[in-house]
Amino acid sequence: MKVAPKIVFLFKDSDGFATAIADALHPSTACSFHRLEESFELSLGRYGIQDRKANGNLIHFIDDDSNYQVSMLLMEKYEPPILACALSEVLTQIIGEASAGLPTLVVPFIGSSTKLKWESRTSTTNDSKLLLYGQQIGPETDVTQSIASRTQKPPSSLQVHYEPLACFLQLVTVLKLPTAIVIGQRGRSSSDKAAEEDLEILYEIGGLLATTTCLHFVREKLIWNPANASKGVKEPWRALYG
């Protein structure tokens, strides 16, 4: 599984965040990259799992000399205990391909208050500003340093209640992979204003990823409507009874 020195690691989710980000990131005019898409399937036999594979998609941005500059990895959705095995296998493959040094992983995540919890601050006039939080793990690189300078350090009370991200954090910490986690927290309500704020957070994340990877974030290519997806999950009876 060949990858670039910079990897945007995305978890496929029911809200479509990973797909939305992947579809909106394109080669920029400043960097002469072309885009290559492929899928991967890795055996989990070493973990005693014969009937499942670690699957996902890779989108590479390659320069004119055929050098891989940036890769986007979209990981399929898994539940424990398969989740830990699939993530471990993917990260092992990434390390195994790193002949010229370990790649830097950038992991964007936007989650609701049920997935990200921390002690709330006293409300101030500045609390309305949309903030991105950045957490660095492992050795520092130019990429992790750049993201740290453009984000706010998350509160020490931060708790991650989203299994894929929590498992990923444990693995990269043990493997000492240079990693930057970019976190945006979605609004607590389902109002139109909250939906607009969610979209602005996604724009901020997309812009940050583009800046640190020499890509271009095309807002017009962004298709993301988590509000409708959530309604479909919570109220399936409406499909039958209206």
Residue, then its C-alpha position, 0 to 999 in steps of 0.5 A: m500500500k504505497v502512500a505519500p509522506k503526508i496522509v489525510f486519514l479519514f473515517k467513513d461515517s454515516d454523516g458523510f464527512a469523510t466523503a465530503i472532504a475528499d470530494a472537495l480537495h483538489p490539486s491547486t494551481a500552485c502545485s502541479f499534482h494529478r489525482l489518482e484513486e484506488s481501493f485497498e483490501l488487507s488481510l486480517g489473518r494475522y489477527g485470526i480473522q478470516d472472513r473480514k478484510a481491512n478495506g478503504n479507498l486511497i486518493h493520491f496527489i502525484d507530481d510531474d515526476s511521479n512522486y506521491q506528495v499527498s495521500m487521502l486514506l478513507m477508512e471503512k467503518y468497523e465496529p470493535p473488535i474488528l475495528a482495532c485489528a483493521l486500524s492496526e493493519v492499515l497503520t502497520q502497512i503505512i509504516g512498512e512502506a515508509s522507507a524514507g522516514l515515517p509519514t505525517l498523518v493528519v486526521p480531521f474530525i467533526g463530532s457532536s457533543t455526544k462524541l466529544k466532551w469537555e468541561s464548558r467554559t464561562s460564556t464570553t463574547n468570544d465564545s461565538k467564534l468558530l474554533l478548531y482544536g489541534q492535538q499533536i501526537g508523536p514526533e513533531t514535523d513541519v506539518t504538525q507544527s503548521i497545524a498547531s500554529r493555526t489551531q487551539k490546543p484542546p481542553s485538558s478535560l477533552q474526552v473522545h467518545y467515538e470508538p474509531l478515533a479513540c482507538f486510532l489515538q491509542l495506536v498512533t501513540v504506541l507506534k509513535l507516528p507523527t500525527a495531527i488531530v484536527i477537531g471541530q465540534r458540531g452544534r448541540s441543536s438541529s436548527d438552521k443556525a447550527a447547520e450553518e455553523d457546522l458547514e462553516i466548521l467544515y469549511e475551516i477544516g477544509g481550508l486548513l487541510a488545503t493550506t498544509t498539503c498544497l491542495h485546493f479546497v473547492r467549496e462548490k464541490l462540497i456536498w454535506n447534509p448531516a441533518n437529513a442523514s440524522k433524521g433518517v436514522k432517528e425516525p425510520w417510521r416516517a418512510l412508512y407512515g409519513 
